[in-house]
């Protein structure tokens, strides 16, 4: 039983690797969170008006899957 738990933990840690987390932070910075100094999301400031609702992550995934 202990060995099964260990193998499950290894699979989960492989899923959350550093490159995936870093890309997530970049996406959150550019498309999700408004900057406190300019009170605007960087992608909007660059001229990309995305119609994101309350759940911005889900809406970004939906937009990406359409293309």
Long-range contacts (C-beta under 8 A, 24 or more apart in sequence): 27-60, 31-56, 31-60, 32-56, 32-57, 32-60
